[in-house]
């Protein structure tokens, strides 16, 4: 079965464990003070000569791969090619060091401790699903001091939609844990597209947000929202 065909709602549920999947930007890792996607913007300019803003609300997709394809199709009037993606990634990798090398990313309070507790949990498996490219998501986690080498990881390299990325995380977590399904799946994110992706898959959702961001995701349908990871383990068992 391919990742795209995987349907968590119909997958055999014999594992007896639950799955919790974490977003990176604004969830595990704080948004960077120097603009979180500055390296992406710089790489678009260097690779294609196109100037874009560090704001993605007007794009159909909320992933690095989907946004790049939209930028190319809109501005260059042609489909995005593998060569486009390869060249862009090479330039963005350099810009990550230029833009953020001297000012590391920061973890969300309680996030590292939460992942450590879940690693020993008899009830939960953890995975990461990010709209970042895999190399950029890993860069941010390493920069913020996370140890994530044993956590199943899905990214924009797995697909252009957040739903496909979540399905990939579901599949990878099942393969790593050696079980064929999960009793339930919970997505932990920070923005409206996270709420919508979880709802589309029939997953539960927990938000990590405060202020205007909290209001936005609650308006989008989130029922459980925390300001950080303190108390998240306890909330998982009540969702």
N, C-alpha and C positions, 0 to 999 in steps of 0.2 A: 504493500500500500504506500503510495507516495505521500509526502507531507501535505500537499495541497488537498488530497482526498481524505485525510484523516479527519474524523468527526468525533471529538471527545464525548459527545452525548450518546453515541452509539457504540463506542469502543467497549469491549468486554471489561466488566468491572469486578475483577477478582483479586485485586491486590490488597484491599483492606486498609490502604493508606490514603491520605489526602495530599493534594499538590497545591503549593503556593508559589506563584510566579511573580517576580519582581521586575519592574521597570528600572531604568538607571537614572536618566536625567530628571532631577527634581524629586526623585524617590529615594534610591540608595545614595545618590550623590547630589549635593546641593547645586543649583544653577550657579555657574561661575560669575564672579563679579565683573569680569572683562567680557561679558556677553558669551553665553554658553556655546554658540555655534559660530564663533568668529573664524575659526579655522576652516569651516565649511564654506563660508562666504568668500574668504581669501582664495581657497582652492578653486571655486567656480570662476572667479575673476582670472586667476592665473591660467587655468586650463582652457577656458572657452572665451575669455574676454567679455564675460557677461557680469554686470553688476546687479546683485540682489541684496535684499535686506535680510537681517537676522530675525525674520518673522515669517512663520509658516502657516498662519491661520487661513490664508487664501488658497492654499494648495489642497488638492483632493486627497492626497496621501499625507501621512504623518511619519514617514520613514525616510531615511537617507536615500535609499534606492528609488523610491517612488518620487520624491521631490526632485532628484537629479533628472529623472526621465521627463518630468513635467517641464523643468527649466529648459532642457535641450529641445523638446518638441515645440515649446512656445516661442523660443528665441531663435533657434536655428532651423526650424521647420523641417525636422527630420527625426526619425526614431533614435533613441539612445542605443549605442553599440557597445559590445564588450570592450573595445579599445577605448571608448569614452570613459567607461567605468574604471578601467585599469589606470589610465593616465590621471584621472581625478583622484583616485585613492593614493597614488604615489605622491602627488602634490599635497594632498590633505595631511598625509602622515608627517611630512616636513613641517607644515604649518602648525600642527598640534604642538610640536616641540618649540617652535618660534613663539607662538601665542601664549602657551601655558607652561612651558618648561620651568620658568622662574617663579611661577605662582601656582602651586598645586591645587587640584580640586579638593573639596572637603566632603567627608561623609555626612549623611544625615544622622543626627543624634540617635544612638541606639541601634543603627543599622547593622554594624559589624557584630555586635553582641547578639542580635536577633538571628543572623545567619549561623553563628556558632551554636546557638541553642537548637536551631532546627536540624543541624547536622547530626545531633544526638537524639532527635525526637523519634519515638516509636510510631507516631501518628502522622507525621508530615514529611514529605519530600519537598525540597526547594529547587527552583530553577530561575534563570534570568531570561527575560525577553525584552529586547530593546529595539527601538527604531533606528539606532545607530548602526553604522557598519560594525562588523565584529572588531576590527582593529581599533576603531575610535572608542567604542564602548569599553574595550579592555584597557585602553590607555587611561580613560577617566577613572576606572576602578583601581588600577595600579597606582595612579597619581594620588588617589584618596586613601590608599593604604589597605585595600581589601585583599584578602586571601580567597580567591574564587576558583582556583584551579580544579576543584572537584565538583563544581556546581554546573549542571547542564546549562548550556548557553545558546540562545537563539537570537538572531539579529537580522538586519536589513539584507544581509547576504542570503538569507533563506527565503525572502519574498518581499514584495513591495507593499503589502498591506499588513497592518498590525495583527489582523486576525490570523493570517497565514503564519506570522512569526510566533504567535501564541500557540498555534497548533504544533509548530515545530518544537517549541519548548516542551509541550505535553508529550510528544513522541520521544524526544531525547531523554526526558526524565524517566519515562517508562522503560526505555532501553537500559538506562544506567542502573535503575533500581531492580530490574529483572522481573517486573510485574506487568500485567497486561492492561491495567487500567487503574483509575483512582476513584475513591468514593465520591469525592468532590474536588473541584478546582477553584482556587481563589486567585484573582489578579490584584496586585498591589501597585497602584499608580498615582499620578498627581494631576492629570488633566482630563478634559472632556473626552478626547479621543480614546483614552484608556477605559473610561466608563462605557463608551459605546462599543468598543471591541469586546469587552467582557460580556456585555448584554447580548451581543450578536452570537456568542458562543454558548450562552446559557451558563456562564460562570458567575460566581459571586465576586464582589468587588469591595476592596477597602482603599480609601483614599488617604494619601499623606499630603496634607495641605492646610493652609490657614488663610485668613483674610479673604481677599477677593477670589483667590484660587479655590478656597473651600466653598464659597458660595457658588462659583461656576460649576464645580463638579456635583454639588448637591442639586443644583438646578437641572443638571444633565441626568440625574437619577441616582446618584450615590447616596446610600443610606448610612454608611459607616465611614467616618473621616477622623483621622488622628493628626495632630500637629507634627509628630515625629514617630519613631519606632517604639518608644516607651509604651508598654501596654499592648503591643500588637500581638504577641504570642497569646495572651489571654483572650484578646478579641477574636482571634482565629477560631478558637474552640466554641465561640458563641455565634459565629456567622452562620 
